[in-house]
Amino acid sequence: MQDRTIDRRGFLATAGALAAASALGGSARASAPTPPGWKKAYMLGQTKGPILPTFQMLKEAGFQGVELISPNQLDQREVLDARDETGLVIHGVSGGAHWAKPLSDPDPAVVAEGVAAIKREFLDVKAYGGDTVLVVPAVVTKKVSYQEAWDRSQEQIRGLIPFAEEAGVKIAIEEVWNKFLLSPLEFARYVDEFESPTVGAYFDVGNVVEFGFPEEWIRTLGKRILKVHIKEYAKPKRFDYKLGDGGEIDWPAVKQALVDVGYDGWITAELGIPDLAEAKDVVARMDKLLFS
């Protein structure tokens, strides 16, 4: 039998080499560059306009893009003019009816309204020049079981895929506090069962902190991630924290996970910005946490 004994000198040499390799690896991870495709955007909630002053403020603050709610009360021509004047990219829209008209509702009439709203969102985002529609797929309630939410929402989304393909946009499923898709494994499986490149994940970093670690979700979802939302989170105030201040999110780990899975798209801040000073502060925090 071969002698597998390691003498003390050999052990120390091996341990030293492993430690050096580990240090180098850690250093490389810590200094991972921000991919050139990452761009900063702001999620603009329901607003009636005029939209141009808001776009001008976001542009001056340093944002490169914006995400709008749809359906909305905005004049489409006015939105497009503001986009063109400021150079802000409208990279996508977030569905505005999916909570009130969920695809998992037991009432077919409610579901029909939800489906119609999503079809409208496809048309809006196409007109804006964006490429994703954020969809909250289902809401689990005392009257809607987890399995019912899964089956009903998947059935409706499968029916929507041809409309998304015709518009040239993708359906980005988001995990929210809807008692649904409560683990990264379930989220990945849910997306995979569509067997379509038209359906992916809209990953919200802050939304999963209550259930786990964002970096783990990112590594599990991997290439399924189409877009990313960010906001801070910690108990007891939940989302009422500035980015990087007093929260529970390990931002260097989040950045590294996004780099490791090859994410190369929009990172959109989803939080309140009342004025230019606050907008500039949010951009500076995004730069510090993820873009430097």
C-alpha positions as CSV (number, residue, x, y, z in Angstrom):
1,M,0.0,0.0,0.0
2,Q,1.3,3.5,-0.9
3,D,2.4,5.5,2.1
4,R,0.0,8.4,2.4
5,T,1.7,10.0,5.4
6,I,2.5,13.7,5.1
7,D,5.4,15.0,7.1
8,R,5.2,18.2,9.0
9,R,7.2,20.2,6.5
10,G,5.1,19.0,3.6
11,F,1.9,19.7,5.5
12,L,3.0,23.3,6.3
13,A,4.0,23.9,2.7
14,T,0.7,22.6,1.4
15,A,-1.3,24.6,3.9
16,G,0.6,27.7,3.0
17,A,0.0,27.2,-0.7
18,L,-3.7,26.7,-0.1
19,A,-3.9,29.8,2.1
20,A,-2.1,31.9,-0.6
21,A,-4.5,30.6,-3.3
22,S,-7.5,31.3,-1.1
23,A,-6.2,34.9,-0.5
24,L,-5.7,35.5,-4.2
25,G,-9.2,34.1,-4.9
26,G,-10.7,36.3,-2.3
27,S,-8.9,39.3,-3.6
28,A,-10.0,38.6,-7.1
29,R,-13.6,38.3,-6.0
30,A,-13.5,41.5,-4.0
31,S,-12.2,43.4,-7.0
32,A,-14.5,42.0,-9.6
33,P,-15.2,44.8,-12.1
34,T,-18.7,46.0,-12.8
35,P,-19.8,44.6,-16.1
36,P,-20.1,47.3,-18.8
37,G,-23.7,46.3,-19.5
38,W,-24.9,47.3,-16.0
39,K,-27.0,50.5,-16.1
40,K,-28.8,52.5,-13.4
41,A,-32.5,53.0,-13.6
42,Y,-35.4,54.2,-11.4
43,M,-38.8,52.7,-11.1
44,L,-41.3,55.5,-11.4
45,G,-44.6,54.7,-9.8
46,Q,-48.1,55.8,-11.0
47,T,-48.0,59.4,-12.0
48,K,-50.2,61.7,-14.0
49,G,-47.5,64.0,-15.4
50,P,-46.3,66.3,-16.7
51,I,-43.6,63.7,-17.1
52,L,-40.8,65.8,-18.6
53,P,-39.6,67.5,-15.4
54,T,-39.4,64.1,-13.7
55,F,-37.3,62.6,-16.5
56,Q,-35.1,65.7,-16.4
57,M,-34.5,65.3,-12.7
58,L,-33.7,61.6,-13.0
59,K,-31.3,62.4,-15.9
60,E,-29.5,65.2,-14.0
61,A,-29.2,62.9,-11.0
62,G,-27.3,60.3,-13.1
63,F,-29.8,57.7,-13.9
64,Q,-29.6,56.2,-17.4
65,G,-33.1,54.7,-17.6
66,V,-36.5,54.4,-16.1
67,E,-39.2,51.8,-15.6
68,L,-42.8,52.9,-15.8
69,I,-46.0,51.4,-14.5
70,S,-48.5,50.2,-17.1
71,P,-51.4,50.6,-17.7
72,N,-51.0,54.3,-16.7
73,Q,-52.7,57.7,-17.1
74,L,-49.8,59.2,-19.1
75,D,-50.0,60.5,-22.6
76,Q,-47.9,58.2,-24.7
77,R,-46.7,61.0,-27.0
78,E,-45.6,63.1,-24.0
79,V,-43.7,60.1,-22.6
80,L,-41.9,59.5,-25.8
81,D,-41.0,63.2,-26.2
82,A,-39.6,63.2,-22.6
83,R,-37.6,60.1,-23.4
84,D,-36.2,61.6,-26.6
85,E,-35.4,65.0,-25.0
86,T,-33.6,63.6,-22.0
87,G,-32.1,60.5,-23.5
88,L,-33.4,58.3,-20.7
89,V,-34.1,54.7,-21.8
90,I,-37.5,53.3,-20.8
91,H,-36.2,49.8,-20.4
92,G,-39.4,48.1,-19.3
93,V,-42.7,48.4,-17.6
94,S,-44.1,47.0,-14.4
95,G,-47.7,45.7,-14.4
96,G,-50.1,47.9,-12.5
97,A,-53.0,45.5,-12.3
98,H,-51.6,42.2,-11.2
99,W,-52.5,42.7,-7.5
100,A,-56.1,43.7,-8.1
101,K,-56.6,41.3,-11.1
102,P,-54.3,38.3,-10.4
103,L,-54.0,35.5,-12.9
104,S,-54.7,33.1,-10.1
105,D,-58.1,34.5,-9.1
106,P,-60.9,31.9,-9.0
107,D,-63.2,34.3,-10.9
108,P,-62.7,34.0,-14.7
109,A,-63.9,37.6,-15.2
110,V,-61.1,38.9,-12.9
111,V,-58.5,36.8,-14.7
112,A,-59.7,38.1,-18.1
113,E,-59.2,41.6,-16.9
114,G,-55.7,40.8,-15.6
115,V,-54.8,39.2,-19.0
116,A,-56.1,42.2,-20.9
117,A,-54.0,44.5,-18.7
118,I,-50.8,42.5,-19.4
119,K,-51.6,42.5,-23.2
120,R,-51.8,46.3,-22.9
121,E,-48.5,46.3,-21.1
122,F,-46.9,44.5,-24.0
123,L,-48.1,47.2,-26.4
124,D,-47.0,50.0,-24.0
125,V,-43.5,48.7,-23.5
126,K,-43.1,48.1,-27.2
127,A,-44.1,51.7,-27.9
128,Y,-41.6,53.0,-25.3
129,G,-38.8,50.9,-26.8
130,G,-38.4,48.6,-23.7
131,D,-38.0,44.9,-23.7
132,T,-39.6,43.5,-20.5
133,V,-43.0,43.5,-18.7
134,L,-42.8,42.8,-15.0
135,V,-45.5,40.3,-14.0
136,V,-46.5,39.2,-10.5
137,P,-47.9,35.9,-11.5
138,A,-50.2,34.9,-8.6
139,V,-51.4,35.7,-5.1
140,V,-51.9,32.9,-2.6
141,T,-54.9,33.5,-0.3
142,K,-57.2,31.5,2.0
143,K,-59.4,31.0,-1.1
144,V,-56.5,30.3,-3.5
145,S,-54.1,27.5,-2.6
146,Y,-50.5,27.4,-3.6
147,Q,-51.1,24.7,-6.2
148,E,-54.0,26.6,-7.6
149,A,-51.9,29.7,-7.8
150,W,-49.2,27.7,-9.6
151,D,-51.5,26.0,-12.1
152,R,-53.8,28.9,-12.9
153,S,-51.0,31.4,-13.4
154,Q,-48.9,29.2,-15.6
155,E,-51.9,28.4,-17.8
156,Q,-52.5,32.1,-18.3
157,I,-48.9,33.0,-18.9
158,R,-48.5,30.2,-21.5
159,G,-51.4,31.8,-23.3
160,L,-49.7,35.2,-23.1
161,I,-46.3,34.0,-24.5
162,P,-47.4,34.4,-28.2
163,F,-48.5,38.0,-27.6
164,A,-45.2,38.8,-25.9
165,E,-43.3,37.2,-28.8
166,E,-45.3,39.2,-31.3
167,A,-44.5,42.4,-29.4
168,G,-40.8,41.4,-29.2
169,V,-40.7,41.6,-25.4
170,K,-40.2,39.2,-22.5
171,I,-42.3,38.3,-19.5
172,A,-40.3,38.9,-16.3
173,I,-41.7,37.1,-13.3
174,E,-41.1,38.9,-10.0
175,E,-41.0,37.4,-6.5
176,V,-42.9,39.6,-4.1
177,W,-44.7,39.2,-0.7
178,N,-47.6,37.3,-2.3
179,K,-47.0,34.0,-0.4
180,F,-45.8,32.5,-3.7
181,L,-42.4,31.4,-5.0
182,L,-40.9,31.4,-1.6
183,S,-37.5,29.8,-2.4
184,P,-35.0,30.2,-5.2
185,L,-35.5,26.5,-6.2
186,E,-39.2,27.0,-6.7
187,F,-38.7,30.2,-8.6
188,A,-36.3,28.5,-11.0
189,R,-38.6,25.6,-11.5
190,Y,-41.6,27.9,-12.1
191,V,-39.7,29.7,-14.9
192,D,-38.2,26.5,-16.4
193,E,-41.6,24.8,-16.7
194,F,-42.6,27.3,-19.4
195,E,-39.7,26.0,-21.6
196,S,-39.6,29.4,-23.3
197,P,-36.9,32.0,-23.6
198,T,-39.7,34.6,-23.5
199,V,-40.2,34.0,-19.8
200,G,-37.6,34.8,-17.2
201,A,-37.1,36.2,-13.7
202,Y,-37.2,39.8,-12.5
203,F,-35.1,39.5,-9.3
204,D,-35.8,41.9,-6.5
205,V,-32.9,41.9,-4.0
206,G,-34.8,43.4,-1.1
207,N,-37.9,41.2,-1.4
208,V,-36.2,38.0,-0.5
209,V,-34.2,39.1,2.6
210,E,-37.2,38.0,4.8
211,F,-36.8,34.4,3.5
212,G,-33.1,34.0,2.7
213,F,-30.0,35.5,1.2
214,P,-30.2,37.4,-2.1
215,E,-26.8,36.2,-3.3
216,E,-28.0,32.5,-3.0
217,W,-31.2,33.3,-5.0
218,I,-29.1,35.0,-7.7
219,R,-26.8,32.0,-8.0
220,T,-29.7,29.6,-8.2
221,L,-31.6,31.7,-10.8
222,G,-28.5,32.5,-12.8
223,K,-29.2,33.2,-16.5
224,R,-32.9,33.2,-15.8
225,I,-32.6,36.7,-14.4
226,L,-33.7,39.3,-17.0
227,K,-33.8,42.4,-14.8
228,V,-32.9,43.4,-11.2
229,H,-34.7,45.6,-8.6
230,I,-32.8,46.9,-5.6
231,K,-33.9,48.4,-2.3
232,E,-32.7,48.0,1.3
233,Y,-34.3,45.8,3.9
234,A,-34.0,45.1,7.6
235,K,-36.3,44.6,10.6
236,P,-38.1,46.3,12.1
237,K,-38.6,49.1,9.5
238,R,-38.4,46.7,6.6
239,F,-37.9,48.8,3.4
240,D,-37.6,52.1,5.2
241,Y,-33.8,52.4,5.0
242,K,-31.4,54.1,2.6
243,L,-29.4,51.8,0.4
244,G,-26.4,50.5,2.4
245,D,-27.5,52.1,5.7
246,G,-28.6,49.8,8.5
247,G,-29.9,47.1,6.3
248,E,-29.3,43.3,6.3
249,I,-28.2,43.0,2.6
250,D,-24.6,42.0,2.0
251,W,-24.1,44.2,-1.1
252,P,-20.6,43.0,-2.0
253,A,-21.9,39.4,-2.0
254,V,-24.9,40.5,-4.2
255,K,-22.6,42.2,-6.6
256,Q,-20.2,39.2,-6.8
257,A,-23.1,36.8,-7.3
258,L,-24.5,38.9,-10.2
259,V,-21.0,39.0,-11.8
260,D,-20.5,35.3,-11.3
261,V,-23.8,34.4,-13.1
262,G,-23.0,36.7,-15.9
263,Y,-25.8,39.2,-15.3
264,D,-25.3,42.1,-17.7
265,G,-28.4,44.3,-17.6
266,W,-30.4,47.0,-15.9
267,I,-30.3,47.6,-12.1
268,T,-33.4,49.6,-11.1
269,A,-33.9,51.3,-7.8
270,E,-37.4,50.9,-6.3
271,L,-37.7,53.5,-3.6
272,G,-39.1,56.9,-3.0
273,I,-37.2,59.9,-4.5
274,P,-39.0,63.2,-3.7
275,D,-36.4,65.6,-5.1
276,L,-33.2,66.1,-7.0
277,A,-31.0,65.9,-3.9
278,E,-32.4,62.6,-2.9
279,A,-32.2,61.3,-6.5
280,K,-28.5,62.2,-6.5
281,D,-28.0,60.5,-3.2
282,V,-29.6,57.2,-4.5
283,V,-27.3,57.3,-7.6
284,A,-24.3,57.8,-5.4
285,R,-25.3,54.9,-3.2
286,M,-25.8,52.7,-6.2
287,D,-22.4,53.7,-7.5
288,K,-20.7,52.8,-4.1
289,L,-22.5,49.5,-3.6
290,L,-22.6,48.0,-7.1
291,F,-21.0,50.2,-9.7
292,S,-17.5,50.8,-8.3
